Amino acid sequence: LCAQPAAMLGDDAACVRLDALGLLGAMASATPDALVLPNQVLAAPGWADDPASSVPVRMTDDCFMQASTAVFDGDMAVRERACRLMGRLPAVRPHYLLQTLTKRVLTQTQLEDVEQNAGEGEGDLSITTSARLLSADAAGAFVVGLEDEFLEVRCAAVGSICGLMVGSRLLRDRALDVVVDMLTDEMDAVRLAALHGLFLVRHVVELSDAHLQVLAGVLDDVAEALRHRAQEVLAAVRLTSSAGLLLVVRALLDTLARCPGDRAHVYAGLCSLGRRLSGLVEEVAGRLLAVDSPYLTLEPDVHDPTYVGVLVLVLSSAASNPA
């Protein structure tokens, strides 16, 4: 059955190829662990002579391979559908996921490294010497999707990558830089998709200071929707150092001077940070309130929005950790 929709991916009509992707997605969702022979319909020349072509693979992995190939389709709608399908296929093996992030076909040694790392954190994984990943034509499918000229394809690729990152530690380690880079895309819709994705994975990734700097840069955007979403992401990401917290807090406070209309969103973000990270807030409270100096200073202006923001952060922290 899997060979029929795979063959339809080569049809001249784009509507047929779109329906074929829908069929592949339905089959993978219904029987993800069913074993099938890898399809040879869209394979590279010489594929039939490869011994790996006779090794059964899981239905969901085979459909993922077919969708990866469709990312290179000439029709924009097909490429978008393929990118979205890749993010919805259940329980795809880690080595298939990683191959979509590089245009170089992984070697057997690299496969063994993936097997060892995946076995430590993602359950059992068996890769035989004849196991096949994506064909050379389909390798780097997500890379191609993120570089597509149409914003719809780029948005779909970003959303699928982040959805897959939730369930794969290995993919999180490799894909986080890629997703953060999409925050600098020229189109608002793509940047917003990247922000939605980062919010989705906020509980399972930790952003470095470099990542936080890029994210804070979105706060300078003229688009209100982008600024508000970036504020929500900054308020929700995992932070484990006082330096990271200071970076985020100062970025949010700087927004108050540039965009007074964002005051409610900024205060809500600071309140959330205070409640979640009371221990870190305690470490930086003195610097933020300017009470750690041995010299007397002017009495702070209680009407200053920046000072009020600091108070929101500190008092929210005290409320959740009164000790």
Summary of the structure (lengths in Angstrom):
residues: 323
radius of gyration: 23.8
end to end distance: 63.8
largest distance: 81.7
contacts: 1057
relative contact order: 0.07
helix: 66%
strand: 2%
